[in-house]
């Protein structure tokens, strides 16, 4: 009998353990393969220590692929993910559709009031915060001070495009695989079109006039593309039509770029001596303008959001609150130094005397504060968004125009044809969607 009893008790204990195991909640987090997100995955011991009943599975994807997968999943209510990494473009559109869970009830200690107003504003619909910013960014000029010094030049703190062209020319030495400028060329609404849309604002261009008529057949877009193609063809690296954020980051870190105009968040990667051969040579300036009152910098946040279809809202909220908290920032600082914390989301970070010592901290904050998504262009427009137009149709149209402009950079189509094709396809889409009567 004792043996039987022992066996029964053993079986009961096993069942109890199985019950405990099944009480563990597993959430699936879809994220982008940027350095800050990769770093977060290496710090999960802290999350598990605080949340032993939650397990996280990661789906880490390249930017364009991530966007496609999460958009498909949320639109079809696929339920594949419990936490999504999405951007400032998606949040207001999806929040309005009722596709996201409100985060207004995150714990008081998370301190919603500490979020930078420019960043929080882009993630809020009718007073509801629909995503928690993991990092916020604008864009700026990152450049090699040693190459500028060697050329006898000084980069202004607020350069014009003419200054950029002169610097690119002076720093180019193709015999050394040293290119004066690296810019995004890879097709995609969040790749080359993020850069080119922001650049076009400084040239007086716009996607649409007040009647939603596309404007690619107007001179400011031609001026934008002419300058871009000249910079890239004369002073850029070979194969630039395949280069997005990560490819240009690698080129910059390996010492092949004199200048790179891109996301402020990249500053920590190009100044990190572990990864960058030019870490001690980097300096920073505001994104260029053309004297028309608009700089060519964008405004973006990669944020964590919870799809309305998840069955695991509480566990998802626990993860989102951890990953976007002040405590997480302090954790990264303790392991990697203040220069490597996720930037651009909280006022308290920029008030921190330790962070103020970081060489790019002030330029990042100035860049974020100088972007105005409610008045993105020189002339009035019917849309908001700096490097995007906040309408659902933009994603598809900008990817198609991005293919045109990437082809122009690759030399497989002309500048004029790329602009004409873009005008035609955007006009067709906007007519079909009912914007143009």
N, C-alpha and C positions, 0 to 999 in steps of 0.2 A: 504493500500500500504506500509505504514511504516513497518508493521509487516512482510510483504512479503520480503521487502528489507532487513530488519534485518535478516530474515531467510536465504536469499541468501548470504548476507555478512558473516553470521555465517558459512554457508556451505563452502563458499570460504576459510574462515580462516582455517576450519578443513582440507580442501584439501591441503592448503599451508603447514600446519603442517605435514600432511601425507607425502608431498613431501620432507620436511626437514628430516623427520624420515627415509625415504627410501634412502636419500643421505648418511646416515651413512653406513660405510663399516664394515662388520663383517668378521674377519679373524679367521681361526681355526689353533691353534698352537698345534702340537704334541710334547710332552716332556716326559722326564724320571722322575721317582718319587724320585730323589735324593734331599737332603736337600736344595741345592742352588736353584733348580728350584721351589720347594715348596715355599721357601721364596720370590722368584720373584713374585709369584701370589698374595702374600699379600701386595706387594708394587705398585699395578697397579693404585692406585689413582694418582700417579705422572705421569704415562703415559697418563691417561685419561685427566688430567689437561692440558697436552701439546698437546694432539691429541683428542679433543672432538668428532671428526667425525669418530673415529675408535673404534670398539668394538672387544674384544678378547674372543674367546671361547677356552677352554683348553681341550685337551685330554691327560691325565697324566697316564703313563703306566710303569709297571716294565720293566727293561732293555731289557730282551730277547723278551718280547711281543712287545715293542716299535719297536725294530729292524725289527721284522717280518712284522709288519703292515706298516711301512713307506717304507720298501723295496718292498713289494707287491704293494703298492699304486703308487710308482714312476715308477716301471717297467711296470705296466699296464696302466699308465697315468690315474689313478683313480680320481685324483683331489679332494681327501678328505681333504687335508691339504694345508694351504697357507704358513706355516712356519714349518720346520722340525728340530727336535733336532737330529743331526747325529754326528758321530765320525770321527776321523782322517782316519779310514779305508775306509769309504764310499766316502768321499769328492773327492779324486783324481780319483776314478773309475767313479763316477757319473758325475763329472765335465767333464771328457774326453768324456763321452757318450752324452754330451749336455743336461743332465737332470736337471741341476741347473742353476739359474740365476746368472750372474757375479755381484759381490758386489764392483767392482772397483769404482763405482760412488757414494758410500756412501759419505755424506757431508764431506768437508775438516776438519771440527771441530771434526769429529769422529777420525781422526788421525791414518790412517793405518800404518804410519811409526813407531808408538809407539808399535806395536805388537812385542812380542818376536820373533826373527828370527826363532828359532826352531819350534815354534808353527805355525807361518804364513806360513813357508815353506811347512808344511804338508797339508795346506788348499789351496794351489795355484797350478794351472795347466797352463802351458804356459803363465805365467804372470798375469793370472786372479785369483783373490781371489773369491772362490766359497762358502765360509762359514765364518761367523764371530765368533771367539771363545768366548764362554760364560765363561768357565773356562778351564784352562790347568792344566795338572797334569803329574807327573811321579809317581813312587812308592817308598816307603821308609819303614824303620822299625819304628813302633810306639811302645814304650815299657814302662812298669811300673818301674820307677826309684826306688820306694820304695821296690819293690820285688827284684830288682837287689842288692840294698844296703843290704837287709836282708840276701841275699845269699852270701854276701861278694864279689860281682863281679862288674866289670865295663864294660859297653858296649862300644867297640871301635866306633869311629865316622864312620869308614869304615870297618864294620865287615866282616868276612868270614862265610861260611855256618857252619864251625866247631864251630865258636863262637856262632852262632845262636842255634846250637844243645845243646851246653853246657848250655847256658842261659835258653833254654826251659826246660831242665831237672831240673835245679836248682829251677825254679819258679813253677813247677807243684806240686800241692797238691790236688789230686782228692777228698779227703775227705771233702775239703772246696769248691768243684766245681771251683777250681782255676786251669786253664790249661795254660801250659807254652807258647803255641803258637796257634793262630787261623789263618787259611789260607782258601782261597776259595776252596770249594769242589763241588759246584753246577755245573752241566754240562752246557756248553754253550761256544761259541767261544769267547764271551766277559766276561765270568765268569771264570771258572777254567782254560780254555785254555789261557786266557790273562796272568794269573799268571804263569802257567806252561811253556808257550812259553818263557816268559821273564826269568824265572828261568833256563830253559834249555840252554839259551845263555851263562850263566855263567859257565855251565858245559861243554862247547864246543860242544853242540848239535846244530842241525839245522833241519829245516823241509825238505829241499831239498839240494842236491849237485848241482854243476854247470850244470848238465844235467837234472835237475828237477826230479831226482830219490828220492823218499821218504827215510828218514833216521831213521825211528823208529826202525829198526832192528840193529842199531849201539849202541855201548857201552855207549856213552854219554847220550842217552835218557834213557837207563836202569839205569845209575847212578842217573840221575835227579829224576826218579820215585821212586827209592829205597830210596833216602834221603827224598823225600816228604812224602812217605807212612810211613816211620819210625817216622818222626816228628809228623805226624797227629795221627797215631795209638798209639804212646807211650805218647805224651804230648798234644794232641789236644782234643777238646770237643767231646762228643758223638754226633752222627748224623751229622757229618761234611760234608758228601756227599750232604746234602741239603743246605749247607750254602754258600751264595754268599756275595756280598758287604754289603747289608743292614743287613743281619743276623749277620755277624761278627761285624759290627758296634755296634749293640745292645749288643752283648756279651761283647765287650770291654768297652762300656759305663757303663755296669752293674758290671764291676769289675771281670769278669770271665776269661779274657785273660791276660797273662803276656806280650805277644808280639802279634803284628798283622802286617804282611807285606802286604801293600795294597796301594791304591791311596793316594798321598800326600794331596789331597783335604779333606780327612777324618780328618786331623789334627785339623781343626777348630771345628769339631763335638765332638771329644774326649776330647778337652780342654775347652769346653763350660760348665760352672758349672750348667747351666739350665738343661742340658740333661745328663751330664756325672758324675757319682759318683767318678770318678778317675781323674777329670779335672786337679787338682793341682799336680798329681803324674806322668804326662806323660813326656817322653823325646823322642828324635828322632835320628835316624842314617841313613846313606845311605843303600840302599838295598845291600844284601850280594854278595860277589864274591867268586871265587874259586882259585884266583891267576892266572887266565888265561887271564886277561886283559879286561874282560867284566863283568860288574855288572848285577844284575838281575832286574834292574828297567826298566819300560816301558816309553813310551811317548804317551800321549793322549790329545785330547781336545774334550769336548762336545761343539758343535758349532751349531749356528742357520743358516739354509740354506733355500733358497726359491726354490721350485720346478718349473721347466720351464713351467709346465701346468697351473699355477695359473692365474686367471684373475685379481688378486688384488695385483700386484707387488708393487705399490707405497705404499699402506698401510702396506704390509709385510715388505718393506724396512724401513719404519718409525719405526716399532716395533723392528726389528733387530738392527737398529742403537741405539735405546734407551736402549735396554737390554744389549748391549755389550759396552756401552760407559764409559768413565771415570766418567761422571756425575752419572751413575748408581752405580758405585763403591763407590763414595762419599755418595750417598743416603743410601746404605747399612751400610756404616761406621757410619753415623749419627744415624741410628736406632739401630744397633746391635754391633757396635764397629769394629775396623779395623781387628780383628782376624777373623771375619766372612764374609769378602768381598770375592767375587769369585776370586780365585788366578790364577796365572800362565799364564796370557795372555799379560800383558803390562809391558814394561820397566819402565814406570813412577811409577807404583805401588812399584817396588822394590827399586826405588830411593827415595821414600817417607819416611822421617825420622820417621813418626808415624808408618808406616807399618814395618819398620826395627826393631821396638821393639817387634813385634810378635815373640814368641819363635820358631816357625817352618818356618819363612819366608825364612831365608838363606838356610836351608836344602832343602826346596822345590825348590828354584832356582838352587841350586847346582845339585839336582837330575835331573831336567829338562835338564840342560845344559850338563849333563854327558851321556844322552841317544843319540845314533846316529842311526837314522832310515836308513841312507844310508849304514852303515857298522854295522849291528846289531849283527853279530856272530863272533866267533873267526876265523873260516875259511871263505874264500870268498863264497858268495851265489849269485844267480841270481835275488834275490828279495830285495825289501826295506820293512821297517816296523819292529818294535822292538818286540811287542807282537802279531803281526799278519803278514801275508804275503799279500802284496798288489796286490792280483789277485782276480777276482770275485768269483772263485770257493772256496776260502778259508773259507768263512762263513759256507757253508754246511759241508765241510770236517772237520773243527775244531769243529763244534757242535757234529759231529759223534764221533770224537776221544775224545772229552770231556765226552761223555757218557761212553766210554770205561774206561777212567781214574777215573770217578766218581764211576763206578761199582767196580773198583779195590779198591778204598777207602772204599766203603761200604762192601767189602768182598764177593761180589757175582761173581767176576771173579778174576783170578790171575794177577799179574803184567806182567808175560810173555805173557799170552793170550791177555791182553789189548794192549800190544805193537805189538804183531803179527797181531791182528785184525785191529789195526790202520794202520800198514804197508800195509796190503792187501786192505783195503777200500780206502786209499789215492792213492795207485798205480792204482787201478781200475778207480778212478775219473780222475786222471791226464792223464791216457791213453785215456780215453773217450774224454777228453777235448783237446787232441792232443799235450800235452806238452811232453809226452813220445812216442817215435816212436816204 
